[in-house]
Amino acid sequence: MTARFLGIVAGTLLGVSSLAVAQSVPKSFSAPASFVENRGQWDTPAHFIARRDGGWVRAESGRLVLQREDAESHQGVVVALAFDGAQTRAIEGVQKTATTFNYFLGDDSSRWQTEVPGFEAIVYRDLYPGIDMVVRDASGVLEYDFVLAPGADLSQVRVRYEGIESLRVLGDERLVVETVLGPLEQKIPAAWTEGSGGDRAPVECHYRRLGEWSVGFWAPSVDQRQRLVIDPSLEWSSVIGGTDRDEILDIALTSAGRIFATGFSDSTDFPANPGAYDGTLNGQTDVVVLQISPSGTTLFAATYIGGSDNEQGNAIDVTDSGVVTVGGLTDSSNFPTTPGAWDTTFSSRDGFVLNLNGTGTTLNWSTFLGGSGADFVQDLAVTQSGDVFLCGGTSSTNFPTIAGAYDTSYNGGYDCFVTRMTSNGAGLPYSTFVGGSETEWAFALALDPTTLAVTVTGFTESLNFPRTGGAFQPSHQGGRDAFMFRMLGGSTLQASTFLGGSLGDDTGTDITIDSFGNATIIGSTSSSNFPTTGGAYDATYNGGTDLFVTNVNAAATGLFYSTFLGGSGDDYAGGLYSPSNLTTLYIAGETTSADFPVTPGAFKTSFGGREVFALRMTGNAALLQYSTFLGQGGATEIEVDSFGDVVVGGWAGSAFVTTPGSFDSTHNGGRDGFLTKLRLGPIIELKGRAVPGNPLHYEMTGAPSTETGFRAQVLSSCSGSTGIPLPNSGGLVLPLTFDICTQLSLNIAVLLQGIIQSDGTATTPNLAWPNVNPGIVITSAAYTLDLVNLQFSSVTPPIQFVSL
C-alpha cells in the first residue's frame, strides 16, 4: 500500500504473492543523490546517510530521520519516522552507484575513509517479521516501501511521527501532518491486486489511526494469492466516454489545477452533463469539451458540439476564470456558429474556432475558418487579452489572408497557415500562408507572451519550403521533413529551418519555447540519420519510428541538443511540456516497443502490446529521469500543474490502468478518452546570494575532462565567450567577464555531485568564475545538477536558482 506526502513517486513492488505498502516523504524532503555507508567517518548511529539540497536522511535502526532547513527563513525541522515494535535484522545497501566517496575529516586519521560506496537504495531486512522496508531515491523524491512476504501481517506496521506539531487522519484516506514549516498532506493513492499474468483489479486501502502520533494501514478483502500494488506516482486515472469511440486530443489547465479537455466522440452515450450546451450526438462524430476536478472524481462539465457530419476538437486553451477556446475541423454545414462571427458560411471541410464558458452550457461565439478547399485548425494559444493565435493546414486557394501578411498566395498541396483572431471571434488582425509547392501541415505552436511571436512545427514535403539565412538545414533532406519557423506580426518570418534526416520521414508534433526563443521540439522520425548531438541521451536510431527530442536555437541556425528516444517498434510523440527555463522536459505518447526505455521502480514497467508512456527528462535531453507505461492506448498531450502534478490525456483501450474512486474506472467500449494524473518527480528550487565583486563558486566533485555533455550558452548582450575550457584538474573555469552588464543569463548542462562533511557542508572543488564587476557567489549543499538556468544581477537580494 502506498501513501503520498505532497510530492511522491512509488516504486516497483517485489515478488509475486506479496503485499507491499509504499510510503513517501514530503516534497520538501527531496531525495538524496545516493545513500552513503557510514564506516565511522560520521559520529552518528546512522548506518547510511544521504543528503541533497540542504536536507539530510539518516537511516538508523528502527528509525528514518529527515532533516530540512527552509532556504528563505533558515528555520529547520527534523522529523523522524519511528517504526514501533521493529526488529531490524540488518540494513543493507542495494544498487551500488558508480561513484565512491573519500572522507578526510578532522585530524584523526583513523576516521578517514576512502572509496566509500554509495547506493541507490537501502533495505531494512525483517523490519517486522516477514516485512522488509526499501528506501530509495525515486526520480528526485525519497520513497520507502514496505514489502510483505506471503502470510505477513500488515497490522504489524506502526509508523510513529516524531518532531511534528500534530497528526490528523481524515476519512481514512488523508493524513495531515503539521510541522514547524507548515502542514504536509499525505493521501492514500491508487491500489489494486496484480495476478501472475499481470491482470489488475482495484482494491481498497485505508489509514488506521493507532495513537496521537501513529498510523498504520489496512486493506480489506485482499486476495493473498496476488500481490497488492498501491502506488503514489499514479494519483488517479479515469476513462471518459461511451460505448463507441471517444478520444481526448488536447488538454489545458488553470492555475488552480482544473482540467479541461477536448477531442471527439462517436458515442450517443458520452457523459454530457445536465444543462450542457448540447447533450446529444448530432452526427457521425462530434467535438466534445469537458472539465474534470483536480481530484479526478467529478466531471464538472461535458458537452457535445457539432453538426450532422464529422468534426473533432484538436486544440484547447482556458483562462483562469474558466473561459474555454477550442479549435478543430468540421465537415458539417450546420456546425453551430454565432451571429457576428468572422465566418458563418460553410465551404467544404473547414476549420473552426469557438469560445464557451467553463461549465459547458453557453457558446459565447463560434466561427468557421477556411476557404473552398479543406482546412483544419490544429493548435491554438490565447493571450491574456483573449486574442487567439492559430496554426493548421489548408488546401484552399482562397483561405483568408490579410493585406501585408508574409504570404497571401496559396503555394500548392496543403499550406500551413498562421492566423490571429480577435477575442470576440469577429476579426483577423493577421493571417498568412506559410509553405512550398507540395504539402505541409502545422501541428503545434508556441506563443511568446511578450513579443507575441509564434513558433511553429510540423512537417513539409516541399523542397522550396521557406527558410531563413544561416538555417541549420537549409535544404530539404528527403521524404517528409520536420520544420521549425517563427513568425512575428503575421508579416515577418524571423527564423525557419528544415529538421530531419534523408532516410525516412520526420514530423514535429509539439513545441515549447524558453524566454529567449529557443525551441524544444518533439516528434517522430524513421530517419536513421536524423541529426543528434554529443551528450544526447540516445544518438542511435532504434528501429521503426522513433521519437526525437531536439532544441533549436532562436535563430534556427543550430541545435543545442538532439536525441532519439524509443525502442525497436514504433514510438510516437504525443505531447510535450516544459517550464519556460527548459530545465525539465515532460513527454507523453504511444509505443509498440516492448523495449521502450522505462526506469526501474516506474509505476508500470510491463509492456502490454501498445502502451501509453509518460516520462521526464533533464532539460538538455541527456538523462531519462523517470519513464513509465500507463496501459493500452496512446497519449496526445501532457501538462504540469502548479503543484508539480502531471496530467496526461489521450485514448485508452480495455487494458488501460484506471483507479478506484475516479470519475469512471470502467472501460466503456471501443476506445475511451482518458485523463490521468501522476507525479514524475519534482523540480527543486534553490536560493543563492548576489555579492558584487566576488567570484561565482559552485561546489562539485570535479569537472568533466572533455566537452561531451557540457555546454554554456551566452543568452544576453554581455561580453564573453562560449568557448569553455574544461581542465581535468577538478576545477571548471568559465572565462566570461562582466564589464558593462547588469545581468547575464546562461544555460549550463553538466553532471555534478558533491562530497558531504560531517557538519553537513560540501567540500568540493569550485566552479570559479573570474569576473570584473559585478559578480556573485552561490553556495549550495551537495546535489546532482543536470541543467541550471542562472539569472542574476549586481543587486544583493536572493536570486532564484532552479535545478533538477
N, C-alpha and C positions, 0 to 999 in steps of 0.2 A: 504494500500500500504506500502511496506517496502523498505527501502534503507539500504545500507551496508557501514559501516565505518571501513574498514580494516578487522576486525575480529568480526563478529556479529552473533547473533543467534536470530531467530524470535520466537514469542510466539503464543499461541492459540488465535484466534480471538473470540470475544464474540457475541453470538446471531445470529440467522438466520435472513436473510434480513437486515443485517447490512453491512456497509462498514468500512474496517479497514485499517489504514495506519500505518505501523510499521517502526520505525526508531531506529538506534542503534549508539552507540558512538564508538570512535576509540578504537582499540585494546589496545592502550597504557593507556586508562582509564579503568582499569579492574573493574569488577563488585564487588559490596560490598557483604560482608557476610550476612548482614541484614541492614534494614533501621531502625534506632532508633529514636523514637519520641522525639522531643525537648520539654521538660516540664519546661524549664527555666534553665536547667543546663548549656546551652550554650548561650552566649550573642550574638545572631545572629537572623536575621529574618527568618531563615530556619525553616520550620515545621518538617522536618525529615533530618537526617544526616546519612551518611554511609561512611565507609572508608575501604579500603583494599590496602595493598602493597603501602603505601606512597601516596595514592590518596584519595581525598575527593569527595563526591557527596552531594550537598546541594539542597534540594527541597524547593524553595521559591515560593511565589505566582507569577504565570506568568513567572517563570524562572527556569531553571535547570542548576546549576553551577557545573562545573567539574574542579578539581584542580589536578595537577600532577607534580612530580619532577623527572627528569631523574636521575637514580641511579648512573651513571658514571660522568656526568658533573655537577650534582647538580643544574642544571638550571630548573626553574619552569615555568609552564604555567597554566593560568586559562582561560578556555573557558566557556562562558555562552550561553545557547540557550534560547533566549527570544521569547516568543510567542506573537507577536504583536496582539493587539486587544482582548487578552484573557480576560475572565470574570470569573476566577476560583471561583466556589461556595464553595468548600471545598477540602482539601487534606486529604485523609484517608489512614490508613494502612490496608492492607489485608493480609491474610495468616500469622497469628501470629506465630512466631518461639517459640520453647520450651525454648530458652534462654532468660533471662531477664538481665538487666544491672543495676549496682549500681554506683552512681557518688557522691563522696565526694570531691568537687573541691573548693579550696580556704578555707578561714576561715569564710565565710558567710554561716552558716548552713541553712539559708532559701533557698539557691540554691541547697542544697544537695537533691538528688533524688535517691530513691531505687525502685527496681522492675520495672524499665522502660522497656516497651515491645519493642521487635524487630519484624519486619515484612519482609516477603519475597518480598513484592511488595507494592507500594503505588499507589493511584488513584487520579488524578486531576479530580474532578467531574465538568462537564459542563465547561471545559476549554474554549470551544466555544459552542454556542447553539447546543445541540444535540450531542456534541463531548466530550468524556472522553479521558484522556490520562493515560495509565497504565505504570508505571516504575517498572522494575523487574530485578532481577539477573537471567540471563538465562545461567546456567551452566558456570559461570565464566565471563560472558560478560554482561555489562549493556545494557538494551534494553528499549526503550519506544515506545509504540504503541498508535496510535490514533484509537479510536473505535467510529464509526459513527452510530447513530441510523438511521432507515429508514427516508429518506427525508432530512437528514442533508446535508449541503453544504460543500463539500471538499475544495472549494476555500477559505473558511474562514481561513484555517490553513496557518499561515505565521510564518516561523521559521527564526529568525534573529540571526546570529552568532556574538558574542562579544568576543574580545580578540584575534582575528585572524589577520593574515597578509593580506590575500586576499581570495577571493572565486570565483571559476570558475565553470560553468556548461558546459559540453562538450557533444554535441549531444543529449541533453535532458535525457541522461542516465548515466552520470558520473558527480559526484560532487567532485571537488578538493579543499580542504581547506588547506591553508598554515598557519602553526603556527611557533612559535619560535623554536619548537623542530622538525620542518620539515613538509613536506606535508602529508596530510591524504586524502585518496581517498575513496569515497563512491559511490556505483553504484546501479542502480535500479535492483533488483533481479527478481525472478520468480513471476508471478502474474496470477491469474485465478479467475473465479467465481465458487462458490460452491453452488449447489442446496440443497434442504432439504433432498434429497436422497443420498447426498454425491458425486454426479456426478460433474465433473470438466470440465471447458472449459477455455483455456488460453485467457488472455486479455492483452492489452497494458497498461502501465503506464509510466509516464514521470515526470521529474522535471519541474518546472516553475521558471524562474528567475524573482524575484519580486523587486530587487534593488541591490545595490552594495554588501550588506551583507545578503540578504534574499532570501529564496527559498520557493516554495510551491509545490503542486503536482496536476496532473490531470490524469484522467483515462477515456479516451473516450469510448463510446459505452458500458457502464456498465449496465447490467440488474439490476435495482434497486430491483427486487423481490428476487435476490440472493445476497449472501454476497461476497465481494471481498477479496481474500486472496493473500497477497503479502509478501513473507517470505524469509528473507535473510539467514536463515540457509541452504536453498537449493539454491546454486549458479546457477547450471544448471543441466539438466538431459536429456540425449539423448538415444534413441534406435538406434541400428545399426544392420541392417540385410536385408533380402529379404523376399520373400513370403512364405518360408518354415521355417525350424528350424535352428536357429542360437543361439549360446551361447558363452559368454566370460567366460573362465575358469581361467585366471590369468592376472594380470596387473603389470606393472613396471613403475616407474617414473624416470626422470632425475632430477638433482638438479635445473634445470631451470623450472621444472613443466610440461615438455612434457610427455604425457601419451601414453604408449604402451600397447597393449593387444593381447592375443592370445586365441583361442578356436577352434570352428568348425562351419561349415555351410553345410546345405543340399540345400541351395538356389542357383539357377542358376543366380539370380539377386542380389547377395551380392554386395555391392557398392565398387568393386575394382576400383582403380583409373587408369586413363590413364597412360600407361607406366609401370604398375605394373609388377612384375616378372611373374605373371600368372593371367590373368584376367578372366579365365574360370573355372567353376567347372569341375573337372576331373573324379570323380567317384560318389559314393553314398554320401560320406561325406568327405570334405576336411578340412585341417588346414586352419585357417585364421589368419593373422597377420596384425595389424593396428596401426596407430598413429593418435591421435586426439590432437587438440590445447588445451592449458591450459584453454582457454575460452569456450571450448566445441562447438565452432561454425564451425570449419573447420576440415574435415577429411584429414589430410596431406598425409596419405598413407594407402592403404589397398590392400592385395593380397591374392589370394588362394595359397596353396601349397599342392600338393597331387598326388596320382596315381589313378588307375582305381577302387579301392575298398574304404575302410573306413580308416580314420585317424582323429586324433584330437590333438591339441596343449594343453598340460596340464600345462606348465610352461614357463615363460619368464623372462629374465633379460636384462638390457640395460645399456650401458656405457653412460657417459655424452656426448660423441661425437656422440651417436645415433646408435652404433653398437648393433644389437639385437641377442640374443641367445634364441632358443626355443627348448623345449623337449616335447616328447609325444609318441604316438604309431601309428603304421600303419599296415594295412592288405594288402597293395599294393606291389606287386613285382616290379612295375615300379615307386615306390616313388622316387623322384629325389635325387640322391646322386652325389657327385663330385669326380673326379679323385684324388687319393692320400689320401682320407679319410680313417678312421680306418677300416670300413667295408662297402663295396658297394654291398654285396651279401645278398639278402633277404632270410630268413629262414622260418619263419612262421609268427605269429604276432610278430613284432619286435618293440622295442623302436627306437626312432630316436633322433638325436641332429643336429641342423642346426644353421647356422650363416648367417645373411643377413644385408644389410645396412638399415639405418633408413627410407629411402624413399620407401622401399619395392620393389626395382627394380632389385637388384643384389643378387644372392645367393652366398655368399662367400665360404662356404663349407657346406656339409651335409653328414651325415653318419648314417647307421643303428647301433643299439647296441642291441645285443641279441644272442641267440643260437637257437637250433632246436625246443624249446618249445614256449611258449607265454611269451612275455616280454613287459614291458612298463616303460617309464621314467615318474615319477610323479612330481618331483620337481628338481630345479637346482639353483645354485648360481655361479656367475662368479667373479673371483679375479681381482685385478687391472691389473695383467699381462695378463689376458684373459683366464686363465685356468678355466675349467668348472667342478664343483662338482655336482654329480648327485645322486639321490636315486630313487628307484622304486621297482618293483616286477618282479620275473622271475620264470617260471616253467621249465627252460632249464637246463638240467644236464651239458651242455657244455657252459653255459654263460661265457663270457671271464673273467677270473681272472688272476692275476699276481703273479708270484712266490714270496713267502714271505708275501702274504696277510694274513689277520687274519683267513680267512676260504676259502679255494679253492675248497671245496666239497659241492655239492648240498645236501640239508638236507631233502627235501620232500615237497609235496604240492607246494605252492609258497614260495620262499625265498625273503627276502629283498636283495637288493644289494646297495653298496656304491661304486662309481666309480669317479676317477679323470681323466679328459680328457684334453689333451694339447690344447692350444689356436687356433691351426690350424685344430683341429678335426682329427689329424692323429695318435695320440698315447694315451696310457693309462698308466700314471705313477703308478697308482694302481687301483685295482678293487677287490672287495671281496663280498662273500656271507655273510649274517647275518640271522640266522634263526634256526628253530627247525624242527621237523619231520612232522608238519602239515602246515597250511597256515599262512603266514604273509605278509602284504603289508606295505611298507613305503610310507607315504603320504606327508611328509614335512620335510625339513631340514633347519637348521640354521648354517651358516658358521662363525666361529671365524676368523676375518680378520687378527689377529696377529699370532695365532698358526696354523691356517687352520684346526683345529679340526672341525668335522662335528657332530652336534647333530640332532637326527632323532626321529620322532614319527610316529605312525601308529597303526596297530592292529596285534595281533597274536592269533592263536588258539593252539599254541604249548606249552605243559607243560614243554618242555625242551628248550624253548627259552633261549638264553644265558643271564645270569645275572652276576653281579659283587658282590664281597664281601660286606656285610652290606647293600644290596639293600633294599629300602623302602618296597617293596613287593617282596620277593624272590620266592614266589610260585604263580603259575597261579591261578587266582581267580575263573574262570569259564567262559564258552562260549568264546566270544572274549574279550580279554583284550587289552587296550591301552598299549603302552610301550614308554620308553624314553631310548635311548642309545647314547653314544658319542664315536666316532671313531677318532683316530689320526693316520695319515700317512697310513691308509689302513691296518695297521698291529696290532694296539693296541686298544682293547676295554677298554676304560678308565672307563666307568660307564654304568650300564644298570639295569633297573628295570621294572617289571610289574606295571601297573597302572589301577586299576579297582575295580569293586565290583563283588560279587558272584551271584547276582540275575538277571543279564542281560548281554547285550553286550556293550562294551566300545571301542571307536575308537578315536585316536588322529588325528586331521585333519590339524592343523597348529601349528607352534612353533616359538618362538623367544628367544634369549638368552641375558643376560646382560654381562657386561665386565668381570664378574667373573665366567661365565659359568653356572650360574643358569638359568633354562629353564622355560619359561611360555608356557603352552600347552593348547590349546582349543580343544574340541572335543564333541562327542555326546555319551550319556550313557542312557541305560534303566535299569541300576542297582540302585535300591533304596538305597543300602548301599555303593554306590561309596564314597570313603573317602573324607570327608570335614574337615575343621579346624575351631577352635574357632575364632570368629570375622569375619567369612566369610559372604558375602552378603546374601547367602541363603543356609542354611545347610540341607534343606528338599527337598527331591525329589518331583517333581510336577506332574508327570504322563507322560505316553507316552515315548517319547525320550526327554531328557533334554540336554542342553549344560552343559559342565563343563569347569571351568577355574581353572587351577592348576599350581602352581610354585614348581618345583622340584629342590632341591639344586644340585650343580655341581657334587657332588659325587653320586647322585641318592640314597642317604641314608635317605632322609626325605623330607617333604613338608613344605614350608614356608607359603603357603596358598592354599586353595582349596574350591571351591564353586559350587553349582548348579546354573543354570540360565535358566529360562524358564517358561512355563505355562502348562496347563493341556493337551494340544495336543502334537504334535511332533515339536521339535525345533532342528535345525541342524546348526552346526558351519561351517561357510564358511572360513573366513579369519581373521587373527589377525595381528595387527601392534602395536609395542611398541618401543619407543626410547631405546637406549642401557642401560639407567639407570632404565628402567622399572618403571618410575614414572607414566605412563599413559598406559591404555590398550584400544585399539580401536578394536571392534569386529563387524563383519557383518555375516549374514547368512539368514536362511529361517525358517519361523514358520507357523504352522497351529493353534497356540494357540491364541484364542481371548483374553485371559488374560495374554499374554506375557507382561512383565513389560515395559511400556513406561513411560516417565517422563512428568509431567504437562508442558504444553507450548511447547511440541515437535512439530516438523514440521507436522507430521501426527499421530494422536492418534486413528483414527478409523480403525477397523480391517475389511479386505475385503475377508477373507476366506483362503488365502495363501499369506503371506506378506514377502517381503524383510524387514529386520531390520538392523539398524546400531546403535551402541551405544559406549559410552565412560565410562570407569570405572576408579576408582583410581587404582594405581599400586599395591595395596595389595588386590584387588578384594573385598574390604569391602563396597564400596559405588558406586551405579549406578548414575553417574552424568548427563548423557543425553542418552536417548534412544528413537528412533523414528521408525515408519513404513515408508516404501517408496512406497508401492503399490504391486500389484500382481507380484510374481516372487520369485527368490532366489538369494542371493549374494554368490559369490565364493571367493572373495578377497577384501581386504581393504588396502589402503596405505595412507600415510600422506605426503604432500609435504613440502618443506622448508618454506612455508608461513603459515603452520598450517591448510591448507585446506585438507579435507578428500576426497579421491576418492574411490568409490565403483564400482565393476563390477560384472556381473552375467547374468542371463536370466530374461526376462520380459514378462509378459502376457499382454493382451489387456488393463488391468486396471492399468498398471504401470504409475507412475507420470512422465511426461516429461515437459519441459519448452519451451516457445516460444523463437525462436532465436537460439536454439541449433541446432546441425547438422541435427537431424531428430527427430521431436516431434510427428510423426505419426506412430502408430503401423503398421507393415508391413504384419503381418500374421504369424500364428504358434507361435513359440517362437522367440523373438528377443533377441540379446545381448543388454546390456545396460551399459552405463558409467554415473555416477552421481557424481557431486562434491558438497559437503556441508561442513558446519562447525559445529563441535560438541563441541566447546569451546576451548580456548587457554590454553597453558601452560605458567604460569607466571614465569619469571626469576628474581631472587633477587640477591643482592650483599651483602657480609659481609666483615669484616676486620680481618686479622690474627694478633693477638697481643701476642707474646710469653710471657709465664709466667702467663697469666690470665685465669680465668675460662670461660667456654662457658656459655653464658646467652641466653636463648631462652624464649621469653615472651609468657605467656599463662595464661589462667584464672584459671587453676587448673589441677592437674593430675588425671587421672582415678584411681579409688580405687582398681581395680583388673587388672590382666594381660590381660583380654579379650580385643582384638582389638589393642594390643600393642606388638611390637617385636623389638628387637635390635640385629643385627647380625654383629659380627666382621668379616670383609672381608679382613683382612691382617694378617701379622705375628706378629703384635703388641701384647704385653701382655694385658690381660684384662679378663673380664668375661661377659658371655651372660646371667647370672642370674641377671635380672634387678629388684630391689625392686621398688614398686610403692606405696609410702606413700600417705595416704589420707589427706595430710596436705597442699595441694595447691602447693607443690613443687615436682619436679621429679628429682631424683639423679641417675646418671649413674656412678657406681663405676669402671670406667676404667682409667688406668694410661698409660702415655706415657713416658717410661723410656729409650727406645732405638730406638724410632720410629722417622722418619721424616714425615711420612704420615699415616693416618688411614682412612679407609672408613667404613661407617655404613649405613645400611638400617634401617630407623626408620618409623614406621607406627603408628600414634596416632592422634586423632582428637583434635585440639587445637583452641582456639579463644581468642582474646584479648579484653580489655576494653579501650576505647578511652577517653583521656583527652581533655580539651578544646583547648590546644595548639597543638593537633594533635599527641602527643606521646601516647604510650600504657603503662598504669600502670597495671602490672600483676605480679604474682609470677614468679620466674625464674626457668628455667631448668638449674640447676647448675651441672657443670662437674668438680669435683675436679681432678686435674692432676698435674703431675710433670712437666717436661719441654720437649717439648714446649706445648703451649695451644693457644686457640684462643678465641676471643669474636665475636659473631654475634649478632647484634641488628637488629630488623626489625619492621615495622609497623604491626598493628594487621591484621590478616587474618586467614583463616582456612587452616590448614596443614593436608593433608591426607597421603602423602608419600613423604619423602625427602631423597635424596642421598647427603650426605655431603662429599665433597672432600676438604681436607685442608692440610696444611703443616706448618712448622715453619717460613716460609717467610711472609713478610708483604704485598705483592700485594693483590688486591682484589681476593676473591675466588668466584667461581660460586656456586649458591645455588638454586636448582630447586625444585619447589613445585607445587602442584595443586591448 
